[in-house]
Amino acid sequence: MDIHEYQAKELLNNCGIKTLKSILCRNPEEVYKAYQTLSSSLVAVKAQVHAGGRGKAGGVKIVKSADEAKFIAEKMIGMNLITKQTGKEGKIVKKVLVEEGAAIVKEYYLSVTIDRKISSVVFVVSAEGGMEIEEVSENAPEKILTVSIDPMHGIKSFHILKMLLFLGIKKNLYNDFSNLINLLYNAFVKEDMSMLEINPLILTEANLFIPLDAKIILDDNASIKHPYFSDFIDEDEEEPLEVKAKSVGLNYIKLDGNVGCMVNGAGLAMATMDTIKEFGAMPANFLDVGGTANSKRVETAFNILLSDKNVKGIFINIFGGIVKCDMVAEGVIAAAKNIGLKLPVVIRLEGTNAETAAKLIDNSEMNFIVGKSLADGAKKISDIVNKTKTNL
């Protein structure tokens, strides 16, 4: 689960990590007052969206007066911010963070993540702070250090010393640097983060290490341990169809293709998506209705697929185990009749009550296309959408 910069800094503050004073604002008037409140002549106005690369896209501006801050906010709030991470659609800026300035001596890059291959927490550091780490990795990989930490033993002083020496930080700053690294590691573990990125981490003239920016991804599988995770959800930043799916217990992720997929089980969903690609089409989504889906949930899933304007055809691929094929058929038929079947639908149903489901499909008087197997169904829907694309 992505969270905003201001939320990330609040989380870090609660874990004992100091950040610069800042104020969240939702309109230019609030920005004007925020500038006057902060005890700094130099202030940053920062767009709050779930995406990196904001500075290059005009989403971070330095201002020197309250009037200038208000002027910038008038342009920034409401703008469609397009970065490498937003895609061409961009994101609408609805709030900004107004943050005090700092006397910066040096900028560093620091992130904490999980390396699942070696079951370790990993620190990635570089003296090239402020730059995109992907560019540094590609052009100067020797400027990046990765330090793996066994979570069974936790972070040790030699890990921290290795980072300090690599970054060229003076040894007299070891205690302050060590304190920060320990706090970051503890926060990462305690709050069940999947990623913590600080870019840049700054060293000030007062010899303080302060996260100037913070990006955090929380593991929402741990939300049962952290009820407050729900307070971080910003539905304005979420894909509307994903929000709708989540509200009824569906696992849905929107993709860029043109074949809507409805499948039960994550493994079958991945296999279905791969098979569609093998036949020259592209999946428009990952949609797992789950093993306990009922006809109402299937109808909702069908509605979600039809709501995606990029979808030119639908492939329903169900292997009935816990979920019964006839229940899926009833939901699909009900949805098609209620909404009106305007797109081609290929259905492949195998497993529990598959014969009953086949009869329901045959007697529905709807123009469903039956797939005899995964490959047959994927080929049929791919041929249809490819033909449609060609005709366009």
C-alpha atoms as a printed R data frame, in Angstrom:
    type eleno elety resid chain resno       x       y       z
1   ATOM     1    CA   MET     A     1   0.000   0.000   0.000
2   ATOM     2    CA   ASP     A     2   1.518   3.328  -1.079
3   ATOM     3    CA   ILE     A     3   1.167   6.289   1.251
4   ATOM     4    CA   HIS     A     4   1.829  10.004   0.801
5   ATOM     5    CA   GLU     A     5   5.047  11.752   1.773
6   ATOM     6    CA   TYR     A     6   3.346  13.627   4.615
7   ATOM     7    CA   GLN     A     7   1.982  10.326   5.966
8   ATOM     8    CA   ALA     A     8   5.384   8.673   5.643
9   ATOM     9    CA   LYS     A     9   7.010  11.471   7.629
10  ATOM    10    CA   GLU     A    10   4.322  11.270  10.280
11  ATOM    11    CA   LEU     A    11   5.040   7.556  10.592
12  ATOM    12    CA   LEU     A    12   8.786   8.225  10.845
13  ATOM    13    CA   ASN     A    13   8.212  10.918  13.471
14  ATOM    14    CA   ASN     A    14   6.204   8.447  15.545
15  ATOM    15    CA   CYS     A    15   9.214   6.120  15.380
16  ATOM    16    CA   GLY     A    16  11.549   8.805  16.725
17  ATOM    17    CA   ILE     A    17  12.991   9.966  13.388
18  ATOM    18    CA   LYS     A    18  13.200  13.741  12.986
19  ATOM    19    CA   THR     A    19  11.966  15.404   9.791
20  ATOM    20    CA   LEU     A    20  11.653  19.047   8.808
21  ATOM    21    CA   LYS     A    21   8.592  20.940  10.002
22  ATOM    22    CA   SER     A    22   5.841  20.878   7.401
23  ATOM    23    CA   ILE     A    23   2.147  21.673   6.976
24  ATOM    24    CA   LEU     A    24  -0.357  19.883   4.728
25  ATOM    25    CA   CYS     A    25  -2.486  22.275   2.652
26  ATOM    26    CA   ARG     A    26  -5.465  21.797   0.346
27  ATOM    27    CA   ASN     A    27  -5.842  25.275  -1.149
28  ATOM    28    CA   PRO     A    28  -3.682  28.353  -1.903
29  ATOM    29    CA   GLU     A    29  -4.945  30.278   1.125
30  ATOM    30    CA   GLU     A    30  -3.762  27.518   3.446
31  ATOM    31    CA   VAL     A    31  -0.387  27.564   1.676
32  ATOM    32    CA   TYR     A    32  -0.109  31.331   2.228
33  ATOM    33    CA   LYS     A    33  -0.758  30.904   5.974
34  ATOM    34    CA   ALA     A    34   1.567  27.900   6.180
35  ATOM    35    CA   TYR     A    35   4.480  29.914   4.800
36  ATOM    36    CA   GLN     A    36   3.907  32.560   7.467
37  ATOM    37    CA   THR     A    37   3.740  29.882  10.159
38  ATOM    38    CA   LEU     A    38   7.035  28.211   9.252
39  ATOM    39    CA   SER     A    39  10.157  29.868  10.662
40  ATOM    40    CA   SER     A    40  12.022  29.682   7.372
41  ATOM    41    CA   SER     A    41  12.474  32.170   4.549
42  ATOM    42    CA   LEU     A    42  13.094  29.339   2.087
43  ATOM    43    CA   VAL     A    43  10.157  26.926   1.778
44  ATOM    44    CA   ALA     A    44   9.330  23.970  -0.465
45  ATOM    45    CA   VAL     A    45   5.845  23.434  -1.903
46  ATOM    46    CA   LYS     A    46   5.532  19.725  -2.722
47  ATOM    47    CA   ALA     A    47   2.703  17.989  -4.596
48  ATOM    48    CA   GLN     A    48   1.301  15.031  -2.678
49  ATOM    49    CA   VAL     A    49   0.655  12.177  -5.089
50  ATOM    50    CA   HIS     A    50   1.568   8.491  -5.062
51  ATOM    51    CA   ALA     A    51   4.475   8.793  -7.485
52  ATOM    52    CA   GLY     A    52   8.160   9.585  -7.574
53  ATOM    53    CA   GLY     A    53   9.895  12.000  -9.927
54  ATOM    54    CA   ARG     A    54   7.749  14.925  -8.801
55  ATOM    55    CA   GLY     A    55  10.561  17.484  -8.941
56  ATOM    56    CA   LYS     A    56  11.358  16.939 -12.616
57  ATOM    57    CA   ALA     A    57   7.646  17.143 -13.466
58  ATOM    58    CA   GLY     A    58   7.107  20.478 -11.689
59  ATOM    59    CA   GLY     A    59   5.633  18.995  -8.540
60  ATOM    60    CA   VAL     A    60   8.241  20.475  -6.166
61  ATOM    61    CA   LYS     A    61   8.959  24.221  -6.077
62  ATOM    62    CA   ILE     A    62  11.138  26.371  -3.813
63  ATOM    63    CA   VAL     A    63   9.613  29.704  -2.810
64  ATOM    64    CA   LYS     A    64  10.873  32.724  -0.865
65  ATOM    65    CA   SER     A    65   7.698  34.530   0.144
66  ATOM    66    CA   ALA     A    66   4.098  33.882   1.175
67  ATOM    67    CA   ASP     A    67   2.826  35.506  -2.027
68  ATOM    68    CA   GLU     A    68   5.074  33.319  -4.159
69  ATOM    69    CA   ALA     A    69   3.969  30.246  -2.229
70  ATOM    70    CA   LYS     A    70   0.328  31.085  -2.884
71  ATOM    71    CA   PHE     A    71   1.028  31.742  -6.575
72  ATOM    72    CA   ILE     A    72   2.766  28.382  -6.964
73  ATOM    73    CA   ALA     A    73  -0.041  26.611  -5.101
74  ATOM    74    CA   GLU     A    74  -2.637  28.132  -7.431
75  ATOM    75    CA   LYS     A    75  -0.858  26.472 -10.341
76  ATOM    76    CA   MET     A    76   0.070  23.219  -8.606
77  ATOM    77    CA   ILE     A    77  -3.211  22.303  -6.905
78  ATOM    78    CA   GLY     A    78  -5.476  20.892  -9.572
79  ATOM    79    CA   MET     A    79  -2.695  20.272 -12.097
80  ATOM    80    CA   ASN     A    80  -2.320  16.904 -13.791
81  ATOM    81    CA   LEU     A    81   1.156  15.802 -12.729
82  ATOM    82    CA   ILE     A    82   2.813  13.382 -15.153
83  ATOM    83    CA   THR     A    83   5.962  11.522 -14.091
84  ATOM    84    CA   LYS     A    84   7.625   8.245 -15.083
85  ATOM    85    CA   GLN     A    85   5.693   6.537 -12.318
86  ATOM    86    CA   THR     A    86   2.239   7.974 -13.018
87  ATOM    87    CA   GLY     A    87   2.096   6.888 -16.661
88  ATOM    88    CA   LYS     A    88   0.741   9.114 -19.403
89  ATOM    89    CA   GLU     A    89  -2.568   9.559 -17.566
90  ATOM    90    CA   GLY     A    90  -0.858  11.429 -14.725
91  ATOM    91    CA   LYS     A    91  -2.342  12.213 -11.321
92  ATOM    92    CA   ILE     A    92  -4.381  15.220 -10.229
93  ATOM    93    CA   VAL     A    93  -2.735  17.132  -7.389
94  ATOM    94    CA   LYS     A    94  -5.299  17.772  -4.650
95  ATOM    95    CA   LYS     A    95  -3.009  18.709  -1.772
96  ATOM    96    CA   VAL     A    96   0.513  19.960  -1.189
97  ATOM    97    CA   LEU     A    97   3.027  19.801   1.633
98  ATOM    98    CA   VAL     A    98   4.607  23.108   2.611
99  ATOM    99    CA   GLU     A    99   7.964  22.370   4.246
100 ATOM   100    CA   GLU     A   100  10.620  24.533   5.844
101 ATOM   101    CA   GLY     A   101  14.050  24.790   4.253
102 ATOM   102    CA   ALA     A   102  17.366  23.551   5.568
103 ATOM   103    CA   ALA     A   103  21.044  24.396   5.151
104 ATOM   104    CA   ILE     A   104  22.221  21.334   3.221
105 ATOM   105    CA   VAL     A   105  25.857  20.225   3.281
106 ATOM   106    CA   LYS     A   106  25.433  16.875   1.495
107 ATOM   107    CA   GLU     A   107  22.683  14.689   0.000
108 ATOM   108    CA   TYR     A   108  22.604  10.879   0.152
109 ATOM   109    CA   TYR     A   109  20.336   8.142  -1.152
110 ATOM   110    CA   LEU     A   110  19.062   5.514   1.276
111 ATOM   111    CA   SER     A   111  16.422   2.825   1.013
112 ATOM   112    CA   VAL     A   112  15.358  -0.247   2.934
113 ATOM   113    CA   THR     A   113  13.582  -3.152   1.300
114 ATOM   114    CA   ILE     A   114  13.274  -6.950   1.372
115 ATOM   115    CA   ASP     A   115  15.345  -9.331  -0.721
116 ATOM   116    CA   ARG     A   116  13.118 -12.397  -0.850
117 ATOM   117    CA   LYS     A   117  15.772 -14.508  -2.572
118 ATOM   118    CA   ILE     A   118  17.995 -14.403   0.495
119 ATOM   119    CA   SER     A   119  15.247 -13.725   3.080
120 ATOM   120    CA   SER     A   120  16.957 -10.563   4.279
121 ATOM   121    CA   VAL     A   121  16.285  -6.924   4.944
122 ATOM   122    CA   VAL     A   122  18.459  -4.889   2.585
123 ATOM   123    CA   PHE     A   123  19.842  -1.351   2.898
124 ATOM   124    CA   VAL     A   124  20.778   0.345  -0.381
125 ATOM   125    CA   VAL     A   125  22.880   3.502  -0.033
126 ATOM   126    CA   SER     A   126  24.623   5.928  -2.348
127 ATOM   127    CA   ALA     A   127  26.393   9.274  -2.062
128 ATOM   128    CA   GLU     A   128  24.466  10.326  -5.199
129 ATOM   129    CA   GLY     A   129  21.475  11.660  -3.276
130 ATOM   130    CA   GLY     A   130  18.712  13.451  -5.127
131 ATOM   131    CA   MET     A   131  19.209  11.411  -8.300
132 ATOM   132    CA   GLU     A   132  16.998   8.552  -9.438
133 ATOM   133    CA   ILE     A   133  18.651   5.379  -8.206
134 ATOM   134    CA   GLU     A   134  17.833   3.616 -11.490
135 ATOM   135    CA   GLU     A   135  20.019   6.106 -13.367
136 ATOM   136    CA   VAL     A   136  22.869   5.684 -10.899
137 ATOM   137    CA   SER     A   137  22.565   1.905 -11.108
138 ATOM   138    CA   GLU     A   138  22.735   1.993 -14.893
139 ATOM   139    CA   ASN     A   139  25.479   4.582 -15.315
140 ATOM   140    CA   ALA     A   140  27.627   4.121 -12.207
141 ATOM   141    CA   PRO     A   141  26.739   0.920 -10.310
142 ATOM   142    CA   GLU     A   142  29.951   1.177  -8.309
143 ATOM   143    CA   LYS     A   143  28.414   4.156  -6.502
144 ATOM   144    CA   ILE     A   144  25.760   1.958  -4.897
145 ATOM   145    CA   LEU     A   145  26.265  -0.237  -1.845
146 ATOM   146    CA   THR     A   146  23.881  -3.000  -0.802
147 ATOM   147    CA   VAL     A   147  24.029  -4.282   2.776
148 ATOM   148    CA   SER     A   148  22.042  -7.422   3.653
149 ATOM   149    CA   ILE     A   149  20.805  -7.917   7.220
150 ATOM   150    CA   ASP     A   150  19.618 -11.213   8.644
151 ATOM   151    CA   PRO     A   151  16.304 -10.371  10.383
152 ATOM   152    CA   MET     A   152  16.972 -13.136  12.928
153 ATOM   153    CA   HIS     A   153  19.951 -11.164  14.237
154 ATOM   154    CA   GLY     A   154  19.038  -7.593  13.303
155 ATOM   155    CA   ILE     A   155  21.291  -4.738  12.319
156 ATOM   156    CA   LYS     A   156  24.805  -4.634  13.800
157 ATOM   157    CA   SER     A   157  27.443  -1.934  14.196
158 ATOM   158    CA   PHE     A   158  29.588  -3.396  11.397
159 ATOM   159    CA   HIS     A   159  26.687  -2.988   8.957
160 ATOM   160    CA   ILE     A   160  26.444   0.684   9.859
161 ATOM   161    CA   LEU     A   161  30.195   1.263   9.738
162 ATOM   162    CA   LYS     A   162  30.314  -0.286   6.265
163 ATOM   163    CA   MET     A   163  27.660   2.180   5.062
164 ATOM   164    CA   LEU     A   164  29.311   5.157   6.748
165 ATOM   165    CA   LEU     A   165  32.722   4.447   5.169
166 ATOM   166    CA   PHE     A   166  31.208   3.837   1.731
167 ATOM   167    CA   LEU     A   167  29.300   7.143   1.874
168 ATOM   168    CA   GLY     A   168  32.386   9.048   2.975
169 ATOM   169    CA   ILE     A   169  30.754  10.307   6.144
170 ATOM   170    CA   LYS     A   170  33.192  11.569   8.790
171 ATOM   171    CA   LYS     A   171  33.771   9.177  11.667
172 ATOM   172    CA   ASN     A   172  32.864  11.823  14.246
173 ATOM   173    CA   LEU     A   173  29.299  11.589  12.875
174 ATOM   174    CA   TYR     A   174  29.120   7.834  13.433
175 ATOM   175    CA   ASN     A   175  26.920   8.034  16.545
176 ATOM   176    CA   ASP     A   176  24.302  10.246  14.873
177 ATOM   177    CA   PHE     A   177  24.371   8.192  11.681
178 ATOM   178    CA   SER     A   178  24.190   4.938  13.656
179 ATOM   179    CA   ASN     A   179  21.222   6.199  15.650
180 ATOM   180    CA   LEU     A   180  19.351   7.092  12.459
181 ATOM   181    CA   ILE     A   181  20.057   3.742  10.768
182 ATOM   182    CA   ASN     A   182  18.914   1.826  13.844
183 ATOM   183    CA   LEU     A   183  15.713   3.871  14.035
184 ATOM   184    CA   LEU     A   184  15.021   3.311  10.333
185 ATOM   185    CA   TYR     A   185  15.585  -0.430  10.620
186 ATOM   186    CA   ASN     A   186  13.332  -0.679  13.678
187 ATOM   187    CA   ALA     A   187  10.618   1.389  11.967
188 ATOM   188    CA   PHE     A   188  10.829  -0.775   8.840
189 ATOM   189    CA   VAL     A   189  10.312  -3.962  10.839
190 ATOM   190    CA   LYS     A   190   7.823  -2.641  13.397
191 ATOM   191    CA   GLU     A   191   5.528  -1.018  10.835
192 ATOM   192    CA   ASP     A   192   5.691  -3.949   8.376
193 ATOM   193    CA   MET     A   193   7.014  -1.878   5.500
194 ATOM   194    CA   SER     A   194   7.758  -3.376   2.105
195 ATOM   195    CA   MET     A   195   9.903  -0.405   1.132
196 ATOM   196    CA   LEU     A   196  11.294   2.724   2.761
197 ATOM   197    CA   GLU     A   197  13.059   5.142   0.424
198 ATOM   198    CA   ILE     A   198  14.682   8.391   1.516
199 ATOM   199    CA   ASN     A   199  15.926  10.454  -1.389
200 ATOM   200    CA   PRO     A   200  17.587  12.592  -0.422
201 ATOM   201    CA   LEU     A   201  18.772  12.010   3.095
202 ATOM   202    CA   ILE     A   202  20.483  15.290   3.936
203 ATOM   203    CA   LEU     A   203  23.314  16.273   6.230
204 ATOM   204    CA   THR     A   204  22.749  19.816   7.506
205 ATOM   205    CA   GLU     A   205  25.219  22.450   8.653
206 ATOM   206    CA   ALA     A   206  24.191  21.526  12.196
207 ATOM   207    CA   ASN     A   207  25.476  17.975  11.504
208 ATOM   208    CA   LEU     A   208  21.965  16.508  11.541
209 ATOM   209    CA   PHE     A   209  20.853  13.669   9.284
210 ATOM   210    CA   ILE     A   210  17.303  14.404   8.138
211 ATOM   211    CA   PRO     A   211  15.048  12.659   5.581
212 ATOM   212    CA   LEU     A   212  14.189  15.431   3.126
213 ATOM   213    CA   ASP     A   213  11.810  13.144   1.262
214 ATOM   214    CA   ALA     A   214  10.292   9.825   2.281
215 ATOM   215    CA   LYS     A   215   8.459   7.187   0.292
216 ATOM   216    CA   ILE     A   216   6.965   4.232   2.134
217 ATOM   217    CA   ILE     A   217   5.100   1.174   0.904
218 ATOM   218    CA   LEU     A   218   3.292  -0.704   3.671
219 ATOM   219    CA   ASP     A   219   2.522  -4.413   3.507
220 ATOM   220    CA   ASP     A   220  -1.274  -4.327   3.646
221 ATOM   221    CA   ASN     A   221  -1.252  -8.052   4.470
222 ATOM   222    CA   ALA     A   222  -0.192  -6.865   7.931
223 ATOM   223    CA   SER     A   223  -3.124  -4.467   8.313
224 ATOM   224    CA   ILE     A   224  -4.708  -6.807  10.866
225 ATOM   225    CA   LYS     A   225  -1.764  -5.899  13.144
226 ATOM   226    CA   HIS     A   226  -1.986  -2.202  12.295
227 ATOM   227    CA   PRO     A   227  -5.641  -1.023  12.178
228 ATOM   228    CA   TYR     A   228  -4.437   2.529  11.525
229 ATOM   229    CA   PHE     A   229  -3.223   1.478   8.061
230 ATOM   230    CA   SER     A   230  -6.770   2.194   6.891
231 ATOM   231    CA   ASP     A   231  -6.279   5.859   7.848
232 ATOM   232    CA   PHE     A   232  -3.551   6.123   5.206
233 ATOM   233    CA   ILE     A   233  -5.805   5.064   2.315
234 ATOM   234    CA   ASP     A   234  -6.438   7.866  -0.175
235 ATOM   235    CA   GLU     A   235  -9.062   6.707  -2.662
236 ATOM   236    CA   ASP     A   236  -8.286   9.704  -4.889
237 ATOM   237    CA   GLU     A   237  -4.931   8.033  -5.574
238 ATOM   238    CA   GLU     A   238  -6.371   4.591  -6.228
239 ATOM   239    CA   GLU     A   239  -7.677   3.133  -9.473
240 ATOM   240    CA   PRO     A   240 -11.506   3.516  -9.102
241 ATOM   241    CA   LEU     A   241 -12.205   0.006 -10.359
242 ATOM   242    CA   GLU     A   242  -9.700  -1.433  -7.879
243 ATOM   243    CA   VAL     A   243 -11.431   0.448  -5.049
244 ATOM   244    CA   LYS     A   244 -14.799  -0.935  -6.156
245 ATOM   245    CA   ALA     A   245 -13.412  -4.468  -6.381
246 ATOM   246    CA   LYS     A   246 -11.796  -4.269  -2.950
247 ATOM   247    CA   SER     A   247 -15.092  -3.161  -1.401
248 ATOM   248    CA   VAL     A   248 -16.698  -6.499  -2.347
249 ATOM   249    CA   GLY     A   249 -13.684  -8.679  -1.610
250 ATOM   250    CA   LEU     A   250 -12.385  -9.130  -5.150
251 ATOM   251    CA   ASN     A   251  -8.690  -9.221  -6.027
252 ATOM   252    CA   TYR     A   252  -8.447  -6.882  -9.019
253 ATOM   253    CA   ILE     A   253  -5.511  -5.076 -10.596
254 ATOM   254    CA   LYS     A   254  -5.952  -2.983 -13.717
255 ATOM   255    CA   LEU     A   255  -3.488  -3.507 -16.567
256 ATOM   256    CA   ASP     A   256  -3.029  -1.932 -20.001
257 ATOM   257    CA   GLY     A   257  -4.405  -4.677 -22.274
258 ATOM   258    CA   ASN     A   258  -7.727  -5.254 -24.026
259 ATOM   259    CA   VAL     A   259  -8.900  -8.670 -22.757
260 ATOM   260    CA   GLY     A   260 -10.851  -8.625 -19.515
261 ATOM   261    CA   CYS     A   261 -10.058 -11.738 -17.451
262 ATOM   262    CA   MET     A   262 -12.237 -13.328 -14.770
263 ATOM   263    CA   VAL     A   263 -10.578 -16.282 -13.066
264 ATOM   264    CA   ASN     A   264 -10.705 -18.079  -9.712
265 ATOM   265    CA   GLY     A   265  -7.338 -18.525  -8.056
266 ATOM   266    CA   ALA     A   266  -4.158 -16.479  -8.439
267 ATOM   267    CA   GLY     A   267  -2.208 -19.283 -10.117
268 ATOM   268    CA   LEU     A   268  -4.878 -19.845 -12.744
269 ATOM   269    CA   ALA     A   269  -5.131 -16.085 -13.240
270 ATOM   270    CA   MET     A   270  -1.412 -15.834 -14.006
271 ATOM   271    CA   ALA     A   271  -1.563 -18.822 -16.356
272 ATOM   272    CA   THR     A   272  -4.558 -17.302 -18.130
273 ATOM   273    CA   MET     A   273  -2.810 -13.972 -18.592
274 ATOM   274    CA   ASP     A   274   0.301 -15.690 -19.961
275 ATOM   275    CA   THR     A   275  -1.745 -17.785 -22.390
276 ATOM   276    CA   ILE     A   276  -3.608 -14.741 -23.698
277 ATOM   277    CA   LYS     A   277  -0.250 -13.079 -24.388
278 ATOM   278    CA   GLU     A   278   0.956 -16.220 -26.161
279 ATOM   279    CA   PHE     A   279  -1.902 -15.820 -28.640
280 ATOM   280    CA   GLY     A   280  -1.064 -12.188 -29.366
281 ATOM   281    CA   ALA     A   281  -3.494 -10.272 -27.143
282 ATOM   282    CA   MET     A   282  -2.914  -8.461 -23.841
283 ATOM   283    CA   PRO     A   283  -4.760  -8.936 -20.526
284 ATOM   284    CA   ALA     A   284  -6.554  -5.833 -19.286
285 ATOM   285    CA   ASN     A   285  -6.554  -6.922 -15.693
286 ATOM   286    CA   PHE     A   286  -5.815  -9.461 -13.016
287 ATOM   287    CA   LEU     A   287  -9.157 -10.480 -11.485
288 ATOM   288    CA   ASP     A   288  -9.419 -13.339  -9.029
289 ATOM   289    CA   VAL     A   289 -12.993 -13.897  -7.825
290 ATOM   290    CA   GLY     A   290 -11.670 -16.292  -5.188
291 ATOM   291    CA   GLY     A   291 -12.550 -19.800  -4.160
292 ATOM   292    CA   THR     A   292 -15.699 -18.811  -2.268
293 ATOM   293    CA   ALA     A   293 -17.278 -16.595  -4.916
294 ATOM   294    CA   ASN     A   294 -21.058 -16.486  -5.073
295 ATOM   295    CA   SER     A   295 -23.225 -15.432  -8.011
296 ATOM   296    CA   LYS     A   296 -23.552 -11.855  -6.679
297 ATOM   297    CA   ARG     A   297 -19.789 -11.423  -6.448
298 ATOM   298    CA   VAL     A   298 -19.373 -12.829  -9.959
299 ATOM   299    CA   GLU     A   299 -21.976 -10.362 -11.238
300 ATOM   300    CA   THR     A   300 -20.051  -7.502  -9.599
301 ATOM   301    CA   ALA     A   301 -16.813  -8.765 -11.157
302 ATOM   302    CA   PHE     A   302 -18.463  -8.851 -14.574
303 ATOM   303    CA   ASN     A   303 -19.641  -5.256 -14.069
304 ATOM   304    CA   ILE     A   304 -16.102  -4.167 -13.223
305 ATOM   305    CA   LEU     A   305 -14.697  -5.746 -16.384
306 ATOM   306    CA   LEU     A   306 -17.313  -4.015 -18.515
307 ATOM   307    CA   SER     A   307 -16.522  -0.674 -16.847
308 ATOM   308    CA   ASP     A   308 -12.996  -0.681 -18.292
309 ATOM   309    CA   LYS     A   309 -13.153   1.207 -21.596
310 ATOM   310    CA   ASN     A   310 -10.033  -0.549 -22.863
311 ATOM   311    CA   VAL     A   311 -11.668  -3.970 -22.690
312 ATOM   312    CA   LYS     A   312 -12.691  -5.257 -26.133
313 ATOM   313    CA   GLY     A   313 -13.511  -8.816 -25.070
314 ATOM   314    CA   ILE     A   314 -13.856 -10.920 -21.914
315 ATOM   315    CA   PHE     A   315 -12.421 -14.320 -21.110
316 ATOM   316    CA   ILE     A   316 -14.000 -16.141 -18.151
317 ATOM   317    CA   ASN     A   317 -11.816 -19.073 -17.129
318 ATOM   318    CA   ILE     A   318 -13.099 -20.997 -14.096
319 ATOM   319    CA   PHE     A   319 -11.873 -24.258 -12.659
320 ATOM   320    CA   GLY     A   320 -14.547 -25.311 -10.197
321 ATOM   321    CA   GLY     A   321 -13.211 -26.711  -6.963
322 ATOM   322    CA   ILE     A   322 -14.651 -24.930  -3.955
323 ATOM   323    CA   VAL     A   323 -16.466 -22.487  -6.207
324 ATOM   324    CA   LYS     A   324 -19.101 -24.197  -8.308
325 ATOM   325    CA   CYS     A   325 -19.261 -23.654 -12.065
326 ATOM   326    CA   ASP     A   326 -23.046 -23.335 -12.118
327 ATOM   327    CA   MET     A   327 -22.849 -20.508  -9.560
328 ATOM   328    CA   VAL     A   328 -20.394 -18.666 -11.776
329 ATOM   329    CA   ALA     A   329 -22.607 -19.243 -14.817
330 ATOM   330    CA   GLU     A   330 -25.639 -17.854 -12.962
331 ATOM   331    CA   GLY     A   331 -23.713 -14.708 -11.997
332 ATOM   332    CA   VAL     A   332 -22.384 -14.131 -15.502
333 ATOM   333    CA   ILE     A   333 -25.804 -14.668 -17.097
334 ATOM   334    CA   ALA     A   334 -27.483 -12.325 -14.597
335 ATOM   335    CA   ALA     A   335 -24.860  -9.622 -15.184
336 ATOM   336    CA   ALA     A   336 -25.075  -9.948 -18.970
337 ATOM   337    CA   LYS     A   337 -28.868  -9.642 -18.901
338 ATOM   338    CA   ASN     A   338 -28.885  -6.724 -16.463
339 ATOM   339    CA   ILE     A   339 -26.207  -4.709 -18.238
340 ATOM   340    CA   GLY     A   340 -26.617  -5.893 -21.803
341 ATOM   341    CA   LEU     A   341 -23.947  -7.924 -23.547
342 ATOM   342    CA   LYS     A   342 -22.091  -5.459 -25.769
343 ATOM   343    CA   LEU     A   343 -18.731  -7.258 -25.845
344 ATOM   344    CA   PRO     A   344 -17.767 -10.768 -26.947
345 ATOM   345    CA   VAL     A   345 -17.464 -13.166 -24.008
346 ATOM   346    CA   VAL     A   346 -15.588 -16.460 -24.127
347 ATOM   347    CA   ILE     A   347 -16.348 -18.843 -21.258
348 ATOM   348    CA   ARG     A   348 -14.399 -21.906 -20.204
349 ATOM   349    CA   LEU     A   349 -15.857 -23.752 -17.200
350 ATOM   350    CA   GLU     A   350 -14.326 -26.953 -15.846
351 ATOM   351    CA   GLY     A   351 -14.709 -28.821 -12.570
352 ATOM   352    CA   THR     A   352 -17.537 -28.963 -10.039
353 ATOM   353    CA   ASN     A   353 -20.988 -28.783 -11.699
354 ATOM   354    CA   ALA     A   354 -19.450 -27.960 -15.089
355 ATOM   355    CA   GLU     A   355 -22.171 -29.895 -16.953
356 ATOM   356    CA   THR     A   356 -24.935 -27.986 -15.171
357 ATOM   357    CA   ALA     A   357 -23.128 -24.734 -15.956
358 ATOM   358    CA   ALA     A   358 -22.854 -25.679 -19.629
359 ATOM   359    CA   LYS     A   359 -26.617 -26.216 -19.804
360 ATOM   360    CA   LEU     A   360 -27.244 -22.842 -18.154
361 ATOM   361    CA   ILE     A   361 -24.979 -21.157 -20.703
362 ATOM   362    CA   ASP     A   362 -26.653 -22.973 -23.639
363 ATOM   363    CA   ASN     A   363 -30.156 -22.053 -22.424
364 ATOM   364    CA   SER     A   364 -29.324 -18.439 -21.583
365 ATOM   365    CA   GLU     A   365 -30.015 -17.159 -25.097
366 ATOM   366    CA   MET     A   366 -26.923 -15.024 -24.756
367 ATOM   367    CA   ASN     A   367 -24.173 -14.983 -27.365
368 ATOM   368    CA   PHE     A   368 -21.513 -16.572 -25.197
369 ATOM   369    CA   ILE     A   369 -18.617 -18.341 -26.907
370 ATOM   370    CA   VAL     A   370 -17.534 -21.576 -25.237
371 ATOM   371    CA   GLY     A   371 -13.859 -22.454 -24.840
372 ATOM   372    CA   LYS     A   372 -13.104 -26.157 -24.618
373 ATOM   373    CA   SER     A   373  -9.808 -25.602 -22.802
374 ATOM   374    CA   LEU     A   374  -7.606 -22.807 -21.478
375 ATOM   375    CA   ALA     A   375  -5.691 -22.639 -24.748
376 ATOM   376    CA   ASP     A   376  -8.854 -22.853 -26.872
377 ATOM   377    CA   GLY     A   377 -10.586 -20.095 -24.900
378 ATOM   378    CA   ALA     A   378  -7.529 -17.832 -24.883
379 ATOM   379    CA   LYS     A   379  -7.064 -18.281 -28.636
380 ATOM   380    CA   LYS     A   380 -10.718 -17.516 -29.372
381 ATOM   381    CA   ILE     A   381 -10.810 -14.286 -27.359
382 ATOM   382    CA   SER     A   382  -7.393 -13.214 -28.674
383 ATOM   383    CA   ASP     A   383  -8.488 -13.761 -32.278
384 ATOM   384    CA   ILE     A   384 -11.621 -11.712 -31.650
385 ATOM   385    CA   VAL     A   385  -9.908  -8.680 -30.061
386 ATOM   386    CA   ASN     A   386  -7.063  -8.765 -32.602
387 ATOM   387    CA   LYS     A   387  -9.587  -8.759 -35.422
388 ATOM   388    CA   THR     A   388 -11.417  -5.847 -33.787
389 ATOM   389    CA   LYS     A   389  -8.132  -3.933 -33.482
390 ATOM   390    CA   THR     A   390  -7.328  -4.587 -37.135
391 ATOM   391    CA   ASN     A   391 -10.741  -3.360 -38.231
392 ATOM   392    CA   LEU     A   392 -10.250  -0.169 -36.256
